[in-house]
Amino acid sequence: MIVAVIVLLVMVFVVIEFNKFVVLKNKIKQSKSSIEVYLNQRFDLIPNLVECVKGYAKYEESVYSNIAKLRSEYSNEKSKNLKKASELNSKCNSLLAVGENNPNLQASEQFVGLQKTLEKMESQLQAARRVYNGDVTLYNTAISTFPSNIFALIFGFKQEDLFEIEEYKKENINIDL
């Protein structure tokens, strides 16, 4: 009888631990989805930004096609790769820097409007990234602490990477396109 109670308690504990990992993993998926929404909105503005900058800046067509290629690759991926998103974000920031260094483009209402929209999206993306990284930290802590780490190992739960992205800052832009 006592053995049955102990076995039952162990089984309940295992189920609770497993469900804890599933809940944390689902929070990470939800947070990642929010980041993807903001990234997609931001990247949807890229063609407008490219067209706006193209008229003023005399750069090689390869620069614009490289950005378009990265955007297309990111959009076509079934599971969004946040590292590719970071690379595309960096190129987008560089493109903005081109505009900021061109006085004629700074006078363009279209460019200024796009710039303000992108800055607003950057702020939303930053908030979503904080939520995602918080969820990942909770999950990784659960996986790393005893006795949860034993169950994480048994059930195959692995550590997740934090999402780091180069933020858009006017004073800290690399124009190496």
BASE-636057 format. One record per residue (C-alpha): residue in three letters; x, y, z. Coordinates in nm, 3 decimals, padded with zeros to 5 digits, m for minus. Layout:
<atoms>
+---------+---------+---------+---------+
: residuo :       x :       y :       z :
+---------+---------+---------+---------+
:     ALA :       X :       Y :       Z :
...
+---------+---------+---------+---------+
</atoms>
This chain:
<atoms>
+---------+---------+---------+---------+
: residuo :       x :       y :       z :
+---------+---------+---------+---------+
:     MET :  00.000 :  00.000 :  00.000 :
:     ILE :  00.276 :  00.246 :  00.095 :
:     VAL :  00.472 :  00.150 : m00.217 :
:     ALA :  00.166 :  00.222 : m00.432 :
:     VAL :  00.127 :  00.567 : m00.275 :
:     ILE :  00.496 :  00.643 : m00.330 :
:     VAL :  00.475 :  00.528 : m00.693 :
:     LEU :  00.162 :  00.738 : m00.742 :
:     LEU :  00.332 :  01.046 : m00.590 :
:     VAL :  00.638 :  00.998 : m00.812 :
:     MET :  00.414 :  00.965 : m01.118 :
:     VAL :  00.225 :  01.282 : m01.025 :
:     PHE :  00.555 :  01.465 : m00.976 :
:     VAL :  00.682 :  01.346 : m01.317 :
:     VAL :  00.359 :  01.461 : m01.486 :
:     ILE :  00.378 :  01.800 : m01.314 :
:     GLU :  00.742 :  01.845 : m01.422 :
:     PHE :  00.669 :  01.740 : m01.780 :
:     ASN :  00.370 :  01.975 : m01.801 :
:     LYS :  00.582 :  02.259 : m01.661 :
:     PHE :  00.829 :  02.216 : m01.948 :
:     VAL :  00.551 :  02.198 : m02.204 :
:     VAL :  00.394 :  02.519 : m02.070 :
:     LEU :  00.729 :  02.700 : m02.074 :
:     LYS :  00.808 :  02.573 : m02.425 :
:     ASN :  00.468 :  02.695 : m02.549 :
:     LYS :  00.528 :  03.038 : m02.396 :
:     ILE :  00.854 :  03.054 : m02.592 :
:     LYS :  00.671 :  02.961 : m02.914 :
:     GLN :  00.412 :  03.231 : m02.850 :
:     SER :  00.680 :  03.491 : m02.776 :
:     LYS :  00.874 :  03.391 : m03.088 :
:     SER :  00.557 :  03.428 : m03.291 :
:     SER :  00.518 :  03.787 : m03.165 :
:     ILE :  00.874 :  03.864 : m03.272 :
:     GLU :  00.806 :  03.714 : m03.615 :
:     VAL :  00.497 :  03.933 : m03.657 :
:     TYR :  00.698 :  04.250 : m03.586 :
:     LEU :  00.987 :  04.135 : m03.803 :
:     ASN :  00.752 :  04.058 : m04.091 :
:     GLN :  00.588 :  04.400 : m04.058 :
:     ARG :  00.929 :  04.563 : m04.055 :
:     PHE :  01.058 :  04.360 : m04.347 :
:     ASP :  00.741 :  04.433 : m04.547 :
:     LEU :  00.852 :  04.798 : m04.546 :
:     ILE :  01.188 :  04.711 : m04.699 :
:     PRO :  01.075 :  04.732 : m05.066 :
:     ASN :  00.937 :  05.082 : m04.999 :
:     LEU :  01.258 :  05.182 : m04.823 :
:     VAL :  01.473 :  05.041 : m05.103 :
:     GLU :  01.274 :  05.225 : m05.369 :
:     CYS :  01.291 :  05.546 : m05.172 :
:     VAL :  01.668 :  05.524 : m05.117 :
:     LYS :  01.737 :  05.399 : m05.472 :
:     GLY :  01.629 :  05.728 : m05.620 :
:     TYR :  01.881 :  05.925 : m05.416 :
:     ALA :  02.174 :  05.692 : m05.354 :
:     LYS :  02.386 :  05.569 : m05.642 :
:     TYR :  02.484 :  05.226 : m05.513 :
:     GLU :  02.526 :  04.903 : m05.701 :
:     GLU :  02.213 :  04.711 : m05.784 :
:     SER :  02.365 :  04.414 : m05.597 :
:     VAL :  02.311 :  04.591 : m05.265 :
:     TYR :  01.938 :  04.614 : m05.324 :
:     SER :  01.913 :  04.266 : m05.468 :
:     ASN :  02.104 :  04.126 : m05.167 :
:     ILE :  01.851 :  04.283 : m04.930 :
:     ALA :  01.562 :  04.159 : m05.146 :
:     LYS :  01.715 :  03.809 : m05.151 :
:     LEU :  01.754 :  03.800 : m04.772 :
:     ARG :  01.397 :  03.922 : m04.727 :
:     SER :  01.267 :  03.658 : m04.968 :
:     GLU :  01.464 :  03.379 : m04.796 :
:     TYR :  01.332 :  03.484 : m04.458 :
:     SER :  00.974 :  03.507 : m04.583 :
:     ASN :  00.985 :  03.166 : m04.752 :
:     GLU :  01.122 :  02.972 : m04.454 :
:     LYS :  00.869 :  02.742 : m04.294 :
:     SER :  01.022 :  02.780 : m03.948 :
:     LYS :  01.150 :  03.133 : m03.914 :
:     ASN :  01.521 :  03.153 : m03.841 :
:     LEU :  01.581 :  03.435 : m03.596 :
:     LYS :  01.952 :  03.448 : m03.691 :
:     LYS :  01.859 :  03.520 : m04.055 :
:     ALA :  01.617 :  03.783 : m03.927 :
:     SER :  01.900 :  03.946 : m03.735 :
:     GLU :  02.115 :  03.957 : m04.051 :
:     LEU :  01.832 :  04.111 : m04.252 :
:     ASN :  01.764 :  04.359 : m03.974 :
:     SER :  02.128 :  04.466 : m03.984 :
:     LYS :  02.108 :  04.526 : m04.362 :
:     CYS :  01.787 :  04.723 : m04.313 :
:     ASN :  01.963 :  04.942 : m04.056 :
:     SER :  02.247 :  04.999 : m04.303 :
:     LEU :  01.999 :  05.103 : m04.568 :
:     LEU :  01.849 :  05.354 : m04.326 :
:     ALA :  02.197 :  05.489 : m04.262 :
:     VAL :  02.237 :  05.555 : m04.634 :
:     GLY :  01.927 :  05.771 : m04.621 :
:     GLU :  02.032 :  05.951 : m04.308 :
:     ASN :  02.364 :  06.046 : m04.468 :
:     ASN :  02.192 :  06.197 : m04.771 :
:     PRO :  02.046 :  06.546 : m04.707 :
:     ASN :  01.817 :  06.525 : m05.011 :
:     LEU :  01.667 :  06.203 : m04.883 :
:     GLN :  01.626 :  06.347 : m04.533 :
:     ALA :  01.401 :  06.611 : m04.688 :
:     SER :  01.181 :  06.345 : m04.847 :
:     GLU :  00.850 :  06.304 : m04.663 :
:     GLN :  00.830 :  05.943 : m04.780 :
:     PHE :  01.169 :  05.855 : m04.630 :
:     VAL :  01.098 :  06.037 : m04.304 :
:     GLY :  00.762 :  05.858 : m04.278 :
:     LEU :  00.923 :  05.520 : m04.342 :
:     GLN :  01.196 :  05.600 : m04.092 :
:     LYS :  00.941 :  05.686 : m03.820 :
:     THR :  00.741 :  05.371 : m03.893 :
:     LEU :  01.053 :  05.158 : m03.873 :
:     GLU :  01.160 :  05.320 : m03.546 :
:     LYS :  00.814 :  05.249 : m03.400 :
:     MET :  00.839 :  04.887 : m03.512 :
:     GLU :  01.187 :  04.867 : m03.363 :
:     SER :  01.044 :  04.969 : m03.029 :
:     GLN :  00.769 :  04.704 : m03.056 :
:     LEU :  01.025 :  04.446 : m03.161 :
:     GLN :  01.243 :  04.536 : m02.864 :
:     ALA :  00.949 :  04.480 : m02.626 :
:     ALA :  00.865 :  04.146 : m02.790 :
:     ARG :  01.230 :  04.044 : m02.770 :
:     ARG :  01.238 :  04.121 : m02.397 :
:     VAL :  00.932 :  03.898 : m02.341 :
:     TYR :  01.084 :  03.619 : m02.553 :
:     ASN :  01.420 :  03.637 : m02.375 :
:     GLY :  01.242 :  03.637 : m02.038 :
:     ASP :  01.048 :  03.325 : m02.135 :
:     VAL :  01.365 :  03.157 : m02.262 :
:     THR :  01.547 :  03.243 : m01.940 :
:     LEU :  01.268 :  03.090 : m01.729 :
:     TYR :  01.270 :  02.777 : m01.944 :
:     ASN :  01.650 :  02.745 : m01.942 :
:     THR :  01.656 :  02.795 : m01.566 :
:     ALA :  01.396 :  02.520 : m01.521 :
:     ILE :  01.604 :  02.288 : m01.738 :
:     SER :  01.922 :  02.370 : m01.543 :
:     THR :  01.797 :  02.335 : m01.186 :
:     PHE :  01.770 :  02.020 : m00.980 :
:     PRO :  01.557 :  01.802 : m00.991 :
:     SER :  01.395 :  01.943 : m01.305 :
:     ASN :  01.718 :  01.897 : m01.500 :
:     ILE :  01.684 :  01.520 : m01.461 :
:     PHE :  01.336 :  01.522 : m01.613 :
:     ALA :  01.445 :  01.762 : m01.886 :
:     LEU :  01.721 :  01.520 : m01.980 :
:     ILE :  01.485 :  01.220 : m01.973 :
:     PHE :  01.219 :  01.392 : m02.186 :
:     GLY :  01.468 :  01.555 : m02.425 :
:     PHE :  01.404 :  01.920 : m02.347 :
:     LYS :  01.701 :  02.128 : m02.466 :
:     GLN :  01.817 :  02.479 : m02.384 :
:     GLU :  01.691 :  02.758 : m02.610 :
:     ASP :  01.898 :  03.049 : m02.740 :
:     LEU :  01.821 :  03.405 : m02.645 :
:     PHE :  01.728 :  03.631 : m02.935 :
:     GLU :  01.976 :  03.908 : m02.994 :
:     ILE :  01.933 :  04.155 : m03.275 :
:     GLU :  02.122 :  04.465 : m03.373 :
:     GLU :  01.899 :  04.754 : m03.277 :
:     TYR :  01.852 :  05.055 : m03.499 :
:     LYS :  02.043 :  05.350 : m03.357 :
:     LYS :  02.119 :  05.649 : m03.571 :
:     GLU :  02.459 :  05.707 : m03.416 :
:     ASN :  02.570 :  05.344 : m03.435 :
:     ILE :  02.507 :  05.234 : m03.794 :
:     ASN :  02.752 :  05.044 : m04.012 :
:     ILE :  02.710 :  05.146 : m04.375 :
:     ASP :  02.895 :  04.842 : m04.506 :
:     LEU :  02.632 :  04.710 : m04.745 :
+---------+---------+---------+---------+
</atoms>
